[in-house]
Amino acid sequence: MMTNEEMLRIAMKQSAEDIGCEAEDFLKNENVTVPFKMGPNAKKYYELPIICDFISYGNNIVAGVTEEVADIVKEYIKKFEFYHCFESPNMYWLNERLEPMGYKICFMAEYYLPDMKKLSERTCDFELRILDKSHFEELYLPEWSNALCEHRKELDVLGVGAYDNGKLVGLAACSADANEMWQIGVDVLPEYRRNGIAAAMTSKLAIEILKNNKVPFYCTAWSNLRSVRNGIKSGFIPAWVEMTVKTVDKVNEMNK
C-alpha cells in the first residue's frame, strides 16, 4: 500500500491541477498567488465560476485568483498570518472588499488523508458488506445522501454497508472525484449511532480504496465534530484546508 508521503504528494498534485499552480508551491514558506485555471483533471465536484480558491497544506497559502480580485487577495494574504486567513475575524476583511464586486466567501472545508501508522480495519457489532455500483441504485435516498450523490451517481464506485439482521443501518461510499483520489462519505441511521459503525465502515472502505491503488480522502466542516471525530477514529488526519470565493448570487441561492 501507499505511504503517507506518497498520498500527500498525490493530493498536492491534484490540488495543483484544481487551481493551476505547481505542487511544489504548497511546500514553500511564502504565500503564492497564481491565475486561477481549473485543469481538465480537476476534482469533479468543482463548478465554475470560481473567483478565488485558497488552499493550505500547513506551510503557506496558495491562492488561485481571477484577475479582478488578484490585488485584493494579495493584500489579504500579506496582511494576516496565513492560517488566520481561513477564519474570522480576518476573513471579514476580505468579504467586505469582495461583496461590492458581487462576490462572497462561499465554501470552507478541511480535508483528511489516512495515516498509515493509524489506519486499521475496525470492527462493530453489525455485519459489514462490501458494495459496488450494482448495489447503489435503490439507495439514492435522503438517509444516505452523504454517502451517495444522486447528481453524480456515475462517480459512486465502492461502498461498505452495515446491516442489522439484513437491514441497512449504515453506509459509507466513495466517489471517484479525481483520477487518483476517491472521496468517502458516511451515513448512519440516527438510532444506530454511537455504536462504532461509522468508524468500522470508514476504515474498511479506506483500506479497500487503497487496494484499488487510489488515495482515500475525507472532507468535513471543522465545526462538524461528529464527522471530525469519525475521521480521526478511522485513522485519518488533517491534510489541507480550502476556502472558495463565489458570486453573491450563488451564495444567496445556497442560503434559500
C-alpha positions as CSV (number, residue, x, y, z in Angstrom):
1,M,0.0,0.0,0.0
2,M,1.0,3.6,-0.4
3,T,2.9,5.6,2.2
4,N,1.8,8.8,3.9
5,E,4.3,10.7,1.8
6,E,3.1,9.2,-1.5
7,M,-0.5,10.0,-0.7
8,L,0.3,13.6,0.3
9,R,2.3,14.1,-2.9
10,I,-0.7,12.8,-4.9
11,A,-3.0,15.2,-3.0
12,M,-0.8,18.2,-3.7
13,K,-0.5,17.2,-7.3
14,Q,-4.3,17.1,-7.5
15,S,-4.7,20.5,-5.8
16,A,-2.3,22.0,-8.2
17,E,-4.5,20.6,-11.1
18,D,-7.6,22.1,-9.4
19,I,-6.4,25.7,-9.4
20,G,-3.5,25.9,-11.8
21,C,-0.4,26.0,-9.7
22,E,2.6,23.7,-9.2
23,A,2.5,21.0,-6.5
24,E,5.8,22.4,-5.1
25,D,4.0,25.7,-4.3
26,F,2.3,24.1,-1.3
27,L,5.7,23.4,0.3
28,K,7.0,27.0,0.1
29,N,7.4,29.1,3.2
30,E,5.9,32.2,1.4
31,N,2.4,32.6,0.1
32,V,1.8,32.1,-3.6
33,T,-0.8,33.5,-6.0
34,V,-1.4,32.2,-9.5
35,P,-4.1,33.0,-12.1
36,F,-6.9,30.6,-11.4
37,K,-7.1,27.8,-14.0
38,M,-9.1,24.7,-13.4
39,G,-7.3,21.9,-15.2
40,P,-9.1,19.2,-17.3
41,N,-8.5,16.7,-14.5
42,A,-9.7,18.8,-11.6
43,K,-11.9,17.3,-9.0
44,K,-15.3,16.5,-10.5
45,Y,-17.3,18.5,-7.9
46,Y,-15.6,21.8,-8.7
47,E,-18.1,24.1,-10.5
48,L,-17.2,27.3,-12.3
49,P,-17.3,30.2,-11.8
50,I,-14.7,30.1,-9.1
51,I,-13.4,33.6,-8.3
52,C,-10.7,32.6,-5.9
53,D,-9.7,29.4,-4.2
54,F,-7.3,29.4,-1.2
55,I,-5.5,26.2,-0.3
56,S,-3.1,25.5,2.5
57,Y,-1.2,22.3,3.4
58,G,0.1,23.9,6.6
59,N,3.1,25.8,5.2
60,N,1.5,28.8,3.4
61,I,-1.4,29.8,1.3
62,V,-1.6,29.1,-2.4
63,A,-4.4,31.1,-4.0
64,G,-5.7,30.7,-7.5
65,V,-7.2,34.1,-8.3
66,T,-9.1,35.7,-11.2
67,E,-7.6,39.0,-12.4
68,E,-10.3,41.1,-11.0
69,V,-9.6,40.2,-7.4
70,A,-5.9,39.5,-7.6
71,D,-4.8,42.7,-5.9
72,I,-7.2,42.3,-3.0
73,V,-6.2,38.7,-2.4
74,K,-2.5,39.5,-2.5
75,E,-3.1,42.3,0.1
76,Y,-5.2,39.9,2.2
77,I,-2.7,37.1,2.5
78,K,0.1,39.5,3.1
79,K,-1.8,41.4,5.8
80,F,-2.6,38.4,8.0
81,E,-0.9,35.2,9.2
82,F,-1.7,32.5,6.6
83,Y,-3.7,30.3,8.9
84,H,-5.8,33.2,10.2
85,C,-6.9,33.9,6.7
86,F,-9.3,30.9,6.9
87,E,-11.2,32.2,10.0
88,S,-13.0,35.2,11.4
89,P,-12.5,38.0,12.2
90,N,-9.9,38.3,9.4
91,M,-11.9,36.8,6.6
92,Y,-14.5,39.6,7.2
93,W,-11.8,42.0,5.9
94,L,-11.7,40.1,2.6
95,N,-15.5,39.6,2.4
96,E,-16.2,43.3,2.9
97,R,-14.0,44.1,-0.1
98,L,-15.4,41.4,-2.3
99,E,-19.1,42.0,-1.8
100,P,-19.3,45.3,-3.6
101,M,-17.8,43.5,-6.6
102,G,-20.5,40.8,-6.4
103,Y,-18.5,38.1,-4.7
104,K,-18.5,36.4,-1.3
105,I,-16.7,33.7,0.6
106,C,-18.7,30.6,0.0
107,F,-17.1,27.2,0.9
108,M,-14.7,26.4,3.7
109,A,-13.6,22.8,4.4
110,E,-11.0,20.7,6.0
111,Y,-9.6,17.6,4.2
112,Y,-8.2,14.4,5.7
113,L,-5.9,11.7,4.4
114,P,-5.2,8.3,6.0
115,D,-2.3,8.0,8.4
116,M,-0.9,4.6,7.6
117,K,0.5,4.3,11.1
118,K,-3.0,4.5,12.5
119,L,-5.3,3.1,9.7
120,S,-6.5,-0.4,10.6
121,E,-9.8,-2.2,10.0
122,R,-12.1,-1.5,12.9
123,T,-15.0,-3.7,13.9
124,C,-18.5,-3.2,15.2
125,D,-21.4,-5.4,16.3
126,F,-23.0,-5.4,12.9
127,E,-22.4,-7.2,9.6
128,L,-20.3,-5.3,7.1
129,R,-20.6,-5.9,3.4
130,I,-18.5,-4.5,0.6
131,L,-20.8,-3.0,-2.1
132,D,-20.3,-1.9,-5.7
133,K,-22.2,0.3,-8.1
134,S,-24.7,-2.5,-8.8
135,H,-25.9,-2.2,-5.1
136,F,-26.4,1.6,-5.1
137,E,-29.3,2.2,-7.5
138,E,-32.0,1.7,-4.8
139,L,-30.0,3.6,-2.2
140,Y,-30.3,7.2,-3.5
141,L,-32.4,8.2,-0.6
142,P,-32.2,11.1,1.9
143,E,-30.8,8.9,4.7
144,W,-27.8,8.0,2.5
145,S,-27.2,11.5,1.0
146,N,-23.7,12.0,2.5
147,A,-22.5,8.6,1.3
148,L,-24.0,8.8,-2.2
149,C,-24.7,11.7,-4.6
150,E,-27.7,11.3,-6.9
151,H,-26.5,14.2,-9.1
152,R,-23.2,12.5,-9.8
153,K,-24.1,8.8,-9.4
154,E,-21.8,7.8,-12.2
155,L,-18.9,8.6,-9.8
156,D,-20.1,6.4,-6.9
157,V,-17.8,3.4,-7.3
158,L,-17.4,1.5,-4.0
159,G,-19.1,1.2,-0.6
160,V,-19.3,-0.6,2.7
161,G,-22.8,-1.3,4.2
162,A,-23.6,-2.1,7.9
163,Y,-26.5,-4.5,8.4
164,D,-28.7,-5.4,11.3
165,N,-30.4,-8.7,10.5
166,G,-30.4,-7.8,6.8
167,K,-31.5,-4.1,7.4
168,L,-29.1,-1.5,6.1
169,V,-28.3,0.7,9.1
170,G,-25.1,2.4,7.9
171,L,-23.4,3.2,4.6
172,A,-20.0,4.5,3.6
173,A,-19.3,5.0,0.0
174,C,-16.8,6.8,-2.2
175,S,-16.9,8.8,-5.4
176,A,-14.2,8.9,-8.0
177,D,-13.8,12.6,-7.7
178,A,-10.3,12.6,-9.2
179,N,-8.2,10.2,-11.3
180,E,-6.2,9.1,-8.3
181,M,-8.3,10.1,-5.3
182,W,-11.7,8.8,-4.1
183,Q,-13.7,10.7,-1.6
184,I,-15.5,9.0,1.3
185,G,-18.9,10.0,2.6
186,V,-20.7,8.3,5.6
187,D,-24.2,8.0,6.9
188,V,-25.6,6.0,9.9
189,L,-29.3,5.9,10.8
190,P,-29.8,8.1,13.9
191,E,-31.0,5.2,16.2
192,Y,-27.8,3.2,15.4
193,R,-25.2,6.0,16.1
194,R,-22.6,5.7,18.8
195,N,-22.1,2.0,18.1
196,G,-18.8,2.3,16.3
197,I,-20.5,1.7,12.9
198,A,-19.2,4.8,11.1
199,A,-15.5,4.2,12.0
200,A,-15.8,0.5,11.1
201,M,-17.2,1.3,7.7
202,T,-14.9,4.2,7.1
203,S,-11.7,2.4,7.9
204,K,-12.7,-0.7,5.9
205,L,-13.6,1.4,2.9
206,A,-10.4,3.3,3.1
207,I,-8.4,0.0,3.0
208,E,-10.5,-1.2,0.1
209,I,-9.8,2.1,-1.8
210,L,-6.1,1.7,-1.2
211,K,-6.3,-1.9,-2.6
212,N,-7.6,-0.2,-5.8
213,N,-4.4,1.9,-5.8
214,K,-6.4,5.1,-5.1
215,V,-6.0,7.6,-2.4
216,P,-9.0,7.8,0.0
217,F,-9.8,11.3,1.3
218,Y,-12.4,12.6,3.7
219,C,-13.9,16.1,3.9
220,T,-15.7,17.9,6.7
221,A,-16.5,21.3,8.1
222,W,-14.3,22.0,11.1
223,S,-17.4,22.5,13.2
224,N,-18.9,19.1,12.4
225,L,-17.3,17.5,15.4
226,R,-19.2,14.2,14.9
227,S,-17.6,13.9,11.4
228,V,-14.2,15.1,12.6
229,R,-14.2,12.5,15.4
230,N,-15.1,9.8,13.0
231,G,-12.3,10.7,10.6
232,I,-9.7,10.7,13.4
233,K,-11.1,7.4,14.9
234,S,-11.0,5.8,11.5
235,G,-7.3,6.6,11.1
236,F,-7.4,9.9,9.1
237,I,-5.5,13.1,9.9
238,P,-6.0,16.7,8.6
239,A,-4.0,17.3,5.4
240,W,-5.2,20.5,3.8
241,V,-7.8,23.2,4.0
242,E,-9.7,25.2,1.3
243,M,-11.7,28.4,1.1
244,T,-13.5,29.3,-2.1
245,V,-15.0,32.6,-3.3
246,K,-18.1,32.5,-5.4
247,T,-20.6,35.0,-6.7
248,V,-23.1,36.6,-4.3
249,D,-25.9,35.1,-6.4
250,K,-24.5,31.6,-5.8
251,V,-24.2,32.2,-2.1
252,N,-27.7,33.6,-1.9
253,E,-29.1,30.7,-3.8
254,M,-27.5,28.2,-1.4
255,N,-28.9,30.1,1.6
256,K,-32.5,29.9,0.4
